[in-house]
């Protein structure tokens, strides 16, 4: 079985640019009118790596982002990257909570699994307000929350070839000494003219013999679960 995370997301409105893809989320202190936002959105939508997104937000001609939070889900594992004052907290299935923060002027990365809730924060003290649903797209936000429910997908099954029947051989019974087919004794016919000896067609006993050790081939058509 292959584990994955079925997710739903929401956000709290705020001053930063938030993006939600199918398995990548970004929160950064970009100007919403900056042309780099469109380039970042294409990266988020395509499932780009954190390194690609950090390079994109730093390449703005208007105002390069200094504070960035990125979460990328791979199955039930969250790959978290933060820069500046942005930070992320992650909750796992066993109830453990993990905060990922960067040192001043640095970048921090961490992988956590199996996750159930991931929160991207703009900065301490921000993110107060109404919680709104978020599918996929670009919003202005102070916090993004991603909730997930682990599930399993069966791996593709493999189908064996069709059953091949083993041949059945018919052979004549052989005698014990010469190995030649046993001949029937001449038949004696009683009639008005007395006993008449005459040849009669030889008879053979035929039986079905299966190949030694052969078994009919079988294919259950099931792959590994």
N, C-alpha and C positions, 0 to 999 in steps of 0.2 A: 504494500500500500504506500501511496505517496501522500504525505501530509501537506496541507495548505491552509491558508487562513481566509475565511470569508469575512470581509470587512464592511463596516459602515462608518462614515465620518461626519463630524460636525465642527463648527467653529464659533468663536466669539469675535465679533467685529472689532477691528482695531486699525492702527496706522501702517502696519507692515503688509507686504504682499505675501499671500498664502496661495499655494497651488496643491491640487489633489489630482493625482493620476490613478491608474488602476492598482499600482503597488509602490508608488513613490510619492512622498509628500515633502513640500518645501515651505519654509517660512523665513523671510529675509527682509531686512530693512531697505528695500528698494523703493524708488519713486514709482508709483503705479503708472505714470505716464512715460516712464523710461522705455525706449525701444528694446532694451535688453530683456524686458519682461516677456515679450513674445518669443524670443529665442530660448529663454529658460523654460517656458511652457512646452515648447516642442521637445525639449530634453526630458522633462518630467513625464510627458505623455508617452514617450518612447521607452521609459524605464531606464534612463541614463544612470551612470554611477555617480557617487558623491563627488569624486574628483572632477568629473566633467561639469557638474553643476557649480562647484566652487570656482572653477575657472571662468564660467559664464557670468556669474554675479560679480566677479572681480573685474570683468572686462567692460563695465559700463563707462561710457564717456561722460555721463551726467553725474552719477554718484555711485561709485562702486560700493557694494554691500560690505559692511564691516561685521554684521551680526547675522548668522545663518544657522538654521536647524534643518537637517535633512534626515528623513527616515526612508529606508528602502526595505521592503519585505521580500524575503526569499523563503517560501514555504511558511513555516511558523517562526522563522528567525528574523529579528529586526536588526538591520545594519544601521547604526545611528552615527551621525557626524554633526558636530556643533562647532561654531566659531563665534568668538566675541561673547556678548551677553546672552545670546540665545541658548536655550537649554532644553533638554528632553527628559521626561521621566517615563519609565516603562514598567508595567506590571506583568508578571508571569502567571502561569496556570496555578502554581503552588502558593500564590499570594505575595511573592517577593517583589519589592519595589526597588528600582534602580534609577538613579539620577545620573545623567551624563552632562558634564559641564567642562568647558575649556578653560585653561589658564589664560590670564590676560594676554591678549595678542596672539594666542595660539589656537590650534585646532585639536579637537579630541574625537576619537572614533571608538566605537565599541559594538560588539554583537551580543544580542541577548535573545534567548529562546527558552521555552516556547512562550510567546507573548500573547496577551489577551487585550491589553489597553496600552496605547502609546499616545503621549501628549507632547506637542511641540509648543514651546513658550517663547514669546517675543522677548520678555525681560521680567525680572522680579517686580511684582506689583502691578503688572499689566494683565489684561485678559478678564476684566470684570464686565459683565453685561449679559445680554440674552444669548442663549446657545442656539445656533441655527444649523439646520441640516446642510450637509455638503456632499454632493456626489463627486463629479469630476469637473475641474475648471479652475478659474483664477478669482480670488476674492481679496479684499483687504481685511486682515485679521490680526488679532493679538494672541490667539491660541487656536490650535487645531487638535482635535481629539479623534483618534482612530480606535474603534473597538473591533475586535476580531473573535471569531469562533472557529477553533481548529476543526478540520474535517479531513476525511481521507478519501482519496480517489484510487480506485483499482487500477493497477497497471494494465496496459494492453495485453489481452490474452493471445496466446499462440495456438494455432490449430494444427494438429497432426494430420498427416495425409490419410486418405481413405484406407480402410481395412483391406488387407490383401489376403485372400483365402489361400490356404495351403493346398497343394494338389493332393488328391487321393489316388493311390496307386492300386491297380488291380493286378494280381499276379496269380499264377497257377500254383496249386499245392505241389510240393516236390517231395520225392521219396527220401528216405533217410540215407541211402547209400550213394546213388549216383548223382543225385541232384537234378535228375531229369524229371519231367512231368510224369506222374504215375499214370499208367494205362489201366483201363478197366479190364477185368477178366472176360474172355469170350462168353457170350450168352448161349445157353442151351435151350433150344425150342422143341417142345414136344408136339408132335402132329401125327396125322394118320400114317404117314410114311415112316414113322419112327423118329428117333432123335436126330435132329439135324444140327450139325455143328457149322456154324457160319460166323464170319467176323461181323462184329457190330461196331459202330463208330465209338471210338474211345471217348470217355467222358472225363471232364476235369472239374475239380472242385475249386470254385473261385471265391475269394474272400477279400474284404477291404482291409488294407493295411495302411495305417497312418505313418508318416515319416517319423523316424525315431527322434524324440525330443522336441518335435515341432509343436508350436502353439499358435493358435490364430492370432494375427496381429491385432492390436487394439489401439485406439487413440481417444483419450478422454476429452481432448479439445480445451483443456483448462490450463491457463497460465498460472504462474506463482502469484499468490495473493499479496 
